Each structure stands twice: as C-alpha cells, then as structure tokens.
Amino acid sequence: MRVVDETGVYRTESGMIFRVIEDSEGHLSVGVLQEAIWVAARIGIVGLRVAPTTVRLTERQVLALPR
C-alpha cells in the first residue's frame, strides 16, 4: 500500500496546465491552474493526459509553478 499521494502535472496544446493527484487509496482528483491558483476541475480532464499533444511537465517545470 502506498502512503503518499502521486501527482502528475501536464500542459495541453492550448496551454492549460492541470494536475492529477492519486491518493493512497487510488482515488483521483484534478486541479487546473487558473491565474496562479489551483482550482478543482472535472474528473474528465484526466483523459487529456493521453492526448498526443499533452505533455507531462518535468520536476523542474513543476517546481516553478505556484503551489
């Protein structure tokens, strides 16, 4: 069993930045970066992770984003 959350942060071709958080029980939550604030988003955005034009941000890129 995992004890920490796993997070992936992505950027779409249109420039939307979103993060997907998987908690220790496997539940997913999604947030979108809007004007330097993370806002809860629809779970359907998770599907954008696999779009060919969506890229996963590097650790360095993620660290440069607002918390």
VEXDREN-2710 file (C-alpha; in Angstrom, 1 decimal):
% VEXDREN-2710
k/r/px/py/pz
1/MET/0.0/0.0/0.0
2/ARG/1.3/3.5/-0.9
3/VAL/1.3/6.1/1.9
4/VAL/2.0/9.2/-0.2
5/ASP/0.0/10.8/-3.0
6/GLU/1.2/10.6/-6.5
7/THR/0.9/13.7/-8.7
8/GLY/1.3/14.3/-12.4
9/VAL/1.3/17.8/-13.9
10/TYR/0.5/18.3/-17.5
11/ARG/0.2/21.1/-20.2
12/THR/-2.2/20.8/-23.1
13/GLU/-1.5/22.2/-26.6
14/SER/-3.8/25.1/-25.8
15/GLY/-1.6/25.9/-22.7
16/MET/-3.9/24.7/-19.9
17/ILE/-1.9/23.3/-17.0
18/PHE/-3.6/20.7/-14.9
19/ARG/-2.5/18.2/-12.2
20/VAL/-3.9/14.8/-11.4
21/ILE/-3.5/13.6/-7.8
22/GLU/-3.9/9.9/-6.9
23/ASP/-4.2/9.3/-3.2
24/SER/-3.1/6.2/-1.3
25/GLU/-6.5/4.6/-1.9
26/GLY/-6.4/5.1/-5.7
27/HIS/-8.9/8.0/-5.8
28/LEU/-8.2/10.7/-8.4
29/SER/-8.6/14.4/-8.1
30/VAL/-7.9/17.1/-10.7
31/GLY/-6.9/20.7/-10.5
32/VAL/-6.4/23.4/-13.1
33/LEU/-4.0/26.3/-12.8
34/GLN/-6.0/29.5/-13.2
35/GLU/-4.4/32.9/-12.6
36/ALA/-1.7/31.4/-10.3
37/ILE/-4.3/29.4/-8.2
38/TRP/-5.1/25.7/-8.4
39/VAL/-8.8/25.2/-8.9
40/ALA/-10.7/21.9/-8.6
41/ALA/-11.7/20.6/-12.0
42/ARG/-13.9/18.0/-13.6
43/ILE/-12.5/14.5/-13.4
44/GLY/-13.0/14.1/-17.2
45/ILE/-9.9/16.2/-17.7
46/VAL/-7.9/13.2/-16.6
47/GLY/-8.4/11.9/-20.1
48/LEU/-6.3/14.7/-21.5
49/ARG/-3.2/13.0/-20.1
50/VAL/-3.1/10.6/-23.0
51/ALA/-3.8/13.2/-25.8
52/PRO/-0.8/13.2/-28.2
53/THR/-0.4/17.0/-27.8
54/THR/-0.4/17.0/-24.0
55/VAL/3.0/16.9/-22.3
56/ARG/3.9/15.9/-18.7
57/LEU/5.9/18.6/-17.1
58/THR/9.4/17.9/-15.7
59/GLU/10.1/18.2/-12.0
60/ARG/11.9/21.5/-12.7
61/GLN/8.9/22.9/-14.5
62/VAL/6.5/21.8/-11.7
63/LEU/8.7/23.4/-9.1
64/ALA/8.4/26.7/-10.9
65/LEU/4.6/26.7/-10.7
66/PRO/2.6/28.2/-7.9
67/ARG/1.9/25.9/-5.0
END
